[in-house]
Amino acid sequence: GPVSAKAPASFTAYPQARKRGSGGGLADVPFGHKRWTTSIDGPVVLLVTLLCAFTRLYQIGKRSKVTWDESHFGKFGAYYINRTFYSDVHPPLAKMLIGLSELLAGHNGTFRFKEDYPEYVNYVFMRCFTAMFGIALAPLAYVACLQLGMRRQACALASLFVVLDNALCVMSRFILLDEPLLCFTALSLCGVAGFQNSRHQPFSTRWWRWLILTGAGLGCVVSSKWVGLFAIALVGLYTVEDLLRMYAARVPMHRLGRHFSARATCLIAVPLVIYALCFRMHFAILSRSGPGDATMPPAFQARLRGSRLRNQPFDVMFGSTLNIRSMSPGSGLLHSHSHNYPDGSQQQQITCYGHKDKNNDWVIIKPVGQEYNYTTEPLAPIRNGDTVRLLHRSTGAILHSHSKFNAPVTTSDLEVTCYGKRKWKDKNNDWRIEIVREDSAKADGQLHAITTQFRLRHKATGCLLSSAAVKLPAWGFRQTEVTCARGGSDTATPVLWVVERHINSRVPSTDMRPMIKSSFVRDFVRLNIEMARSNNALVPDRDKYNHLESDPWTWPFLIYPMRMLGSWKKNDIKYYEIGNPLLWWSATFVCFLYPLQLIYYYVQNQRRIPNAWAPGEELYFWNAGKLLWFGWALHYFPFFLMGRVTYIHHYLPALYFSLLLLAFEIDHCSRRLLGTRLQRAVFLFWASAVAAAFYWFSPFTFGYVGEATDLKHRQWLSTWNIYKDSNAL
């Protein structure tokens, strides 16, 4: 029937529980509903937190050398202290936190994070700061499991699993991004579990608190690494299911609209605001020119202190030396070098190159027949529609195209080369300036540095100089292909160019900042595009063995643990990223078991087979298990679709969910199959066995000095390269 316009007085967001046999449906009263009790939960959480702190902080400064990716992320933290702009594939939040740790440690930003830590760098404090995020995983695991409705002994067991996994532990002991990522992932899970536990009290203070916490966690996790998008997907799927369930329960539309608006605000708007604010802070702090300048448009670079683009001539004249940048993200500066195409015309190559180089210098001159003295005659500005030639300063050749040969990679376009001499009367060297957009207040039809976007149209063929971020093969040094496009949009970014740097001793330089229109949104979008492009460029070389890399299918089975340093000699302090095998293999088993259980219970329910479900237990099994299982699946299976290089530490967020699912399954199975005494024995057995396995592999976690062969008895699989790397050549 139609949805009623007014809810009855006894209405709740969800239907009341129905007893088994009253219709075969699932009861909607939370099974094992738990609320925080300080006298009970406080001491347990304190105990597991202290135990976690011990495992993360014990001998954390043992190795006084820069270890593994500390060389990257420690350096990025130093950039924030120096306020120098850099580029990276990850969002900035976790790196800003590392920068904060360096600031608190008294680092002055001069150490480049190579080799040994000097005395003036308090690396122990910096590692301890990062370890705090790893320590937080244990109490967050306990609270999340409590909110999911698990018994307290299962909550304690789950947090103990997090404490006693060697891989989670060893990754907490260095200056890396993984622990902030894991901490915010755990915070998001804790938030959505608490929100689910509060669903029978909609719009209460407690309900709002958990919903806002979930949104804040999602904003922080996606601002640390884009892997956080998987956590957003998990919460998004849960939210869709939640709203559909309310719709099926005939919730009035006005009330359903309130639920939707609340979730949209807290789970979409709040994460977006946090994500944007992190980039706003990133841009505000990094105000000096640095190694990442070239990834951003010239207008952004010119605003950085110390940038060579900040002061230069504004009006471009004939005879000026130019660096010309493509507006297509990932392309770079127009470039040539003394190497020829292997096929086609076999003339000198034209590419786009992303770094500063003398081969990026071009002199803009008049075509042959228009005599002009560039040093004595009055300055001649370049206007819209002017015919020009571009002389490559290093080789003396001219920018050239022709209709005889197609481009080497994008074969639908024409080839662009460097060919001919300054005095040659070759019409294929002539290009027409077509101004498309002027971003300064001086819209006078002239070509200006940085602010004028323009096209270069080949006069003989009518095609447009284009760079679409397509990479050339090895013979082109993997630089970006430049073509002459015969079709497509005349305003698409591949055919738009801008003068990035202008040199002319006859034209006075000016401060470019007043000429430039600042746009945070434009810079924000551009940097995210560059991050995505850089991420996609991290592809593995399948012809070359790398002991750090591993394929996703190997992760749940712990087939290829990872040496965290290149040197594995006797006197080296060795760290080995190996998980607790008992936990990893058991967690993998229950991840495959859970969907089979759902199928079994569904069939059992449909066939009306009697079972021992307590009231609400079926729904509890789905509500609690779905968040943990889908959390594991969404953080694991997408890696099979990625072309980028992968490492075993990419599995750690998925592992976190699987460890909690393992505790959930132990609780579920023991409760259904065993008596009270045997249940306690099972929990004690798991705690003892996991602790023993952690201790057995702890030399790799806390740093081992000595011959690796002394630990050969800990090699349970032949693929583990504990003392011998059988895959190395």
N, C-alpha and C positions, 0 to 999 in steps of 0.2 A: 504494500500500500504506500501512499505518499508519505513523505516525512512530515511529522506534525510540526506546526509552527511554534508550539509552546511545550516545553518539557514538563512532565509530571513532577510533583513536589519531591518524590522519592528518587528522581533521576540522578544517575552518576554517569561518568564518562564511559564506563564499561558495564556490561551486564553483570548481575550477581552470579555467584558460583552456583553451578548445578551439580547435583549429586550424580554419581555414576549410575547410569541406567535411566536417568530422567530425560534423555534425549541423545546420549552418546557424545555430547560436546565436551570441550575442555573447560574445566573450572577456571574462573578468573580471579580467584583469591590468591595472593602470593603465597606460595608454599615455602615454609621455613622462613617467614618474614623476619628479618633481623634489623634492629636499630642499634646504633652505637651506645655501648654501656661503658663508661669510663673506668669503672672499677674492675671490669673484666677485660675489655679490649685494650685499655691503655697500657697495662703492664706487658701484654703480649706484643703489642706494636713496638713498645720501647725496647723489648728484648731482641726482636728480629732486626730492628734498626741498628742497635749496637753491634749485633753480630755481623750485619751487612757492612757497617762502618769498619769493623776490624778487617774483614776480608778485602775491602777496597783500599784501605789505608796502610796495611801492614807492609813495611819496606817499600813504600811507594817511590822513594827517592833512590832506590838501590842502583839504578843505572843512570849515571850522570851525563849520558849522551842523548842527543836528539834521537828519538825512536820513532820509526815508521812515519806516519802522516803528521807527526808533530812538526816536521819540517815545513809542511804546507800551512796548517791551521795556526801554529804558533806565529808564523810569519804574517798571516793575515791579521792576527790580533795586534801585532806590532804596527801594522799599517794604520789601525785606528788610533794608536798612541801618537804616531807621526802625522796623522790626518791626511795621508796620501791615498789617492784613489787607486783601486785595484779592481780586477775582474775575476770572477770565479763562477762555477756552475751551480752553486748553492745560494739560497736566500741568506740574508745577513744576520738573523737573530742569534744563532748559536755562535757565530764568529764574533759578534759584538760582545757576547758573554765572555768569550775567551779574551778579547781585548780588555774587558773589565777586570778579569782576573790578573792580567799582566799589569794593569794600572795599579791595582791594589797591592800587587807584589813589589811595586817600585821599579818596574822595568822602564827604562828610558827610551825604548824603541830602537836602539842601535844594533842589537843582536839579530842576526839574519837566520837563526835557527838552522845552523849547520854544525855538524860534528859535536864537540863537547860544549856543555853549558859553562859559560864563564862564571866567576864568583859573584859578579854583580847581578846575575839573573836568578831569582828565587824560584827555580823551576818546581821545587817541592810544593810550595804554596799553590802554584798554578795547577799542578796535577791534582792537589787536594780539592781545589775549587771545582774542577770538572768532576771529580769523584763524588761530590755531593749529589749530583744528579743521578749517579748510579746508586748511591745509598738510598735515595728517595724511592727507588723502584720497589723495595721490600714493603714499606708501609702502604704504598699505593696499591700494591697487589692485595694486601690483607683487606683494605677498605673496599676495593672493587669486588672482591669475592663475598664480603659481608653484604654488600648492597645487592649482589646477585642472588642472595638467599642461601648461600652455602653455610654448612655448620661451621662453628668456630674452629674446630680442629682441622677442618679442610682449608679454612682461610689461613691458618698458621702454616699448614703444610705447603700451600701455594707460595706464600711469602718465603718459606724456607727453600723451596725449589729455585726461586729467583736469587736468593743469597748464595746458594751452593752450586750455581752453574759456572764453570770455569771460564767460558767464553764471555759471558756477561761481566764477570769479575775482571778479567784481564783488560777488556776494552774500557773499563772505568778508571784504569790506573794511568792513563796518558792523556795528553792534551788533544782531544779529538772531538768531533761533532756528534758522535754516535750516542753518547750518554744524554746530552740535552734532548736529542731526538727521541730516545727511548723514554725519558722522563715525561716529556709532553705527550707522547703516545699513551703512556700509562695514565696520565692525568685525564686525557680524553675518555679513555675506557672507564675510569673511575666516575667521571661526570655522567656519562650516559647510563652507567649501571645505577647510580643514585637517582637519576631522573626516572628510569624505568621503575625503580622501587617506590617512587613517589607519585606514580601515575594515577593512583586513586585519590590524590589530593590536588587536583589541578588548580593552578593559579595561587596556590598557597606559597608562603615565604620559602618553605623548604623546596617546593617544586621549582620556583624561580631560581633559587640558589644553585641547584644542580644543573639546570638548563644553561644558565650563564657560565658556570664553570666548564661545561662541555664546550661551549662556543669559544671560551678563552683558550682552552687546551688545544682545540683545533687550529685556532689562529696561530698559536705558538709553534705547534708541530709543523705546520706547512711553511712557517717563516724560518724554520731551521733547515729543513730539506724538503724537496718536493715529494719524497716518499710519504710525507704527511698527507698527501692527497688520498692515499689509501685509507687513512683514518677518517677522512671526510667522507669517503665512499661508504665506509661502514656505518657511520652515524646517519648518512643520507638514506641508506637502505632501511635502517631501523625506523627512521622518521616516516618514510613512505608507508611501511607496513603498519606503523602505529596509526597514521591518519586513515588508512584504508580500513583498519579494524574498527575505528570509531564510526566511519561512514556506514560500514556494514551493520553496526549496532544501532543505526538510525539516530545518531546524534543530530540535534537540530542544526541547521546550516549556519545560523548566526554563531552558535557555539563552536562549531567546526572551524568557522572562519577565524575566531579568536585563537584557537589552537594553532592553526596554520600561521597566523601573523606572529605569534609568539616564537614559534620555531624558526620562521624565516628571519626574524630579527636577531635571535640569539645564535643560530647555527649557520647563517649566511652573512648577515651584515657585520656581526661582531668579528668573525674570522677575517673578513675582507678588510675591515678597519685596522685590525692588528697587523695584518700583512702589509698594508699600505704604510702604516706608521713606522714599521721597521725599515722600510726603504726610505721614508722621509728622514729618519734619524741617520741612516746610512749616508745619504747625500749630504746632510748637514754636517756630519762629523768629517767626512772625507772631502775637505775643501781645497786640498793641494793637488797639484799635478803629480801623477804617479804612473806605474806600469800598466794600468788598465785604461788609460785615456783613449787609446785607439778603438776600443769597443763602442765608444759613445760618439754621437754626432758632434761636428765641430762647434756648434752653438753651446753645447754642454762643456766641451773642453776649454773654450775661451773664458768661461766663468771660473775656472780653477786657478788658484794662485800658483804662479811659477810656470804656467803654460806658455809655450812659445806662440800660441795663437792669440794670446790676450792683447798684444800690441802689434799691429801690422797695418799696412795701407788698406783703406776701405774700398776705394774705387779702383777697379782692375783696368790696367792700360795695356796697349800693345807693347810688347817687349818685356812684360813682367814674367817672372818665374813663378809657376804655380804648382801646388799639390792639389789634385782634383780627386775628391772622394765620391764614390757611389753612394746613393741614398738607400740602397738595398742592404738590409742588415746582413752582416757576415761577408760582405764583398771586400771592402778596403779601398786603397788608393790606386789610381791608374798608374800602371807600372810597366816597364819594359827592361829587358836585359839582353846581353849579347849571346843569346841562344835562339836557334831557329826552330820552327815547327818541323817535326819529322816527316809530315805528309802535307798535302795541299800545295800551297805556294812555296813552302819551305823558306819563307821570309822570317824576319825577326819577330819573336813572340811578344804579344801584348797580354798582360794579365792585370788582376787587381791583387794587391798585397797589403796585408793588414798592419805592417810595422813600418816605422820610420826608416827610410833608406834613400840614398842619393839617386837611385834609379826611379824614384817617384817624381823627380823634378822635370817639368815641362815648361818650355818658353812659348808663349802665345804670340804668333807673328801674323803679319798680313800675307795674303796669297801672292804668288808670283805675278808681277805686272803692276802691283801697287807699291811703287818705290817710297821708302820711308826710312829716315835716319832715326834710329831708336835712342840715340844719345844726345842729339842736338836739336831736333825738330820739336815743336810743342807736343805735349802729351796728347795722345789720342785714346779716349776712353772706348771701351768695347760696349756696343749697344745691342739691343735685341734685333736679330736679323743679320748681324754682321757675318761676313765670311772670314774664317780664320784657319790657320794651320797650327798644329801643335808639334813643336820640335823637341825631341827627346834630348835632354841636355848632355847625358853621359855618352850616348852613341852617335848623336848628330842625325839620326834618322827621323822621319816624319810619320805621324799617325796616319794610317792608310787603310782603305778597304777596297774591295772589288767584287764584281759579280761572278767571277770565274770559279771561286772556291767557297764551299760552305765551311762553317765553323767546325772544329774537330770533334766537339762533344755534342753541342746543341746544333745538330745538322740542319735544322729548319732556318737557322740564321746564317748570315754571311760571315766569312772570316775577317778578322781585324788584325793588321800587322803593323810593324814599323818598317817603312821602306822609303827609299829615295833620299835625295839631298836637298838642301835648302833652296837651291836655285833651279831645281828640276821643275819643268812645266808639266806636272802630272795632275790632271783634274781629280784623280782619286785621292789626293791629299787634302782636298778642300772640305771644310765642315762649316755648317751654319749654326750660330748661336740662337737658341729659341728659349727666351725666359718664360718660365712657367709660374713662378711664385716669388714674391719678395717679402721677407719676414721683417724688414725694418721699416721705419717711417719714411725712408727715402726711396719712394717708388718712382724713379725718374727714367726707367727704361734702360738703365745701365747695369752692367755686371758688377756685383759687389762681392767682396770676400765674405764667406760664411752665411750671409743672409739670403743670397739669391740661389734658387733652385732653377736649373736650366737643362735643356736637352742639347745634344750635339747630333745634328742631322747631316748625314753624308750627302753632299750635293749631287754626286753623280748617280747614286742609286736610290736616294730617298730613305734609306734605312736609318735607324737610330742606334747610337752607341749604347750598349746595354751590358749589364753585369748582374746576373740572377743568382749569384752565390753557388754556382756549379763548379765543382773542383776538377782541375785538369789531372791527368795521370802523372806518373812519376817523371816523365820527360818534361812536364811543366812545373815540376817541383811542388805539386799539390796546391798550387796557387789557384786563384779564382779565374775562371774563363771570362774573357771579354769578347762580345760578338757585336754584330750589327743586325739589329732586329728588324725584320721586314713587316711584321704584323704585331697585333696586340695593342694595348692601350697606350696612348701618348702621354698619360699621366701616371703610369705604374712606376713604382719605385725603382725597378731595374734600369729604366732609361733616364732617371733623374740624377743629376750630378750637382756638386757644390764645390766652390773653391775653398779648400780648407786652410791653405797657407799661401800668402801672397808676398812676394819679395820684389821690390823695385826701389832702388836707391834714390830715384827722382821723385818719388811720391812720399810725403810725410806719413809716418805711422800714427795711429790713433788708438785710443782705448776702445776695444770692441764691445765692452759690456753694455754701455748705454744703447748700442745698436741692436742688441739681441733681446728677443722676447723669451722670457723664461717660462717653462711649462713643466711642472712636476709630472703631470699625467703622461706627457710625451716621453720624458726621460724614463719614467717608471715602466712604460710599455716597452720602450726600446731595450732597456737593460734586461727585462724578462725574456724578450726575443733572443737576445744575445746569449743568455744563460741556457735557453733551450737548444740553441744552435751548438754551443760548446758541449753540452751534454750529449747530443747526438753524434758529435765527432769523436767521442770516447769509445771507439770500436776496438774489439780485440784483434790481434794479429794471430790468426789460426795457424800460421806457418812457423810461429816462434813460441817456444815454451816460456811461461812466466809462472814462477812458483806462487805468486800472490793470487792469481786468477783461478776461478773455479766456475763451473756451470751450475745453474739453479737445481737441476735434478739431483746433484750430489749433496746438497746442503742438509736436508732432513736426515740423511743416513750418515752424516759426518764422515764422508769418504775422503775429502781432501782438506784437512786442517791447514792452517797457514802459519809459516814462519814470519814473525813480525820484524825481522831484521835480515839483511842480506848476508852478513858474516855469521858463520855457525861454528867458529873455532873453539878450542878448549877454553880459552880465557874470556870468551865473550859471555856476557850475561844474556841468556837466551830466553825469549818469550815466545810462546807458541799458542796461537789462537785455536785451541781445541775445546770443544764443549764437554760437559759432563756426559759421557756416553750413555750412562743409564738413563739420564733425563732425556737426552735427544732422541734416542731410539724408542723409549716408552711414549714420549710425547708424539712422535711421528705415528706410532701405532694407534693412539686414541684419535688422532686427526682423521685417520682413515676409518676408524671404528664408528665415530659419531654419526655420520650420514647413514651408515648401515643400520644403526640402532633406530634412527628416525623411521626408516622404511619398515623395519620390523614392527615397531610400535604402531605405526599407522595401519599396517595390514592387520595386526592383532585387534586394533580398535574397530576397524571396518567389519571384521568377522565376528565381533562381539565375544571374543575369547576372554574369559575372566582373568584378571590379573590383580596384583597386590598394590595398585596405585593408591596412595593416600589422596584425600581431596586436594585438588590443585597441583598435584605432583607432575601430571602430564604437562601442564602449561609451564610449570617451573623448568622442566627438562628442556623445553623449547626456548623459553625466554632467556635463561641463563646460558644454555649451550650455544644458542645461535650467535650471540655477541662474540663469544670466544672462538667458535669455529670459523665464522665468517671473518673475524679479525685475522685469524691465521691465514685463511685462503686469500683474502684480498691483499695481504702483505707479502704473499709468496708467489702465487700463480702469475701475476702481471710481469714478473721478471722473465718468464719464458717468451714474452712478446717483445722484449727490449733487445735492440741491437747493440747496446752499449756494453762495455766490459763490466763483468760482475765479480764480486768477491764474497767470501763466506760471511763477512760481517753484515752484508745486506740482508741476511736471513734473521738477524737478531730481533727486529720488531715482530716478525712472525713467530719467532721462538717464544717471545714473552707471552703471547696469546696461547700458544700450545702448552706451555708450562702450567698456566692457569686451567686450561682445559684438562690436563692430566690430573690435577688435584680434584677438579669437578667430577671426572669419571671415577676416580678412586672413591670419592665420597658417595657417588650415586650407586656404584656397583656393590660396595661394601654394605650400604644401607639396605639394599634389596636382597642381598644374598647371605649376609652374615649376621650373627648375634652381636650384642653390645661388646662383649669381651673380645671377640675376634676382630671386631672393627677397630678397637683400640690397638690390638696387636698389629693389624695391617698398617695403621698410621705410623706406629713406632718402627715397624720394619722399613717402610719407605724412607722415613727420616734418617734412620741409621745407615741404610744402604747408600743413599744419596750422599750423606756426609763422608762415608768411606771412599766413594768414588771421587768426590771432590779432593779429599786428602791425597789420594793416589796420584792424581794428575796435578796437584798443586805446585810441584817444581816448575812446571811450564807457566803457571799463573803468577808466581811471585819472583820469577827470574832464577834460572839455573846456571851455575858456574861449574864447568868441568866438561869432561868428554861426553858428548851426546850418546855415545854407545853405552854409557853407564845406565841409561834409561831405556834401553832397547826392550826390556820386558814390559814396558808400558805401551808398546806398539801392538795394539789389538787387531789392526787391519794392515794388510801389506801396502796399502796406498798411503799410509801415514809416513811422512818424511821426517820422522823424529831424529834419526841419526844418518839416514841415507836417502837421498832423493833419487829414486829409480827412474824418474821421468827426465831428469837433467841429462844433457848430452855431455 
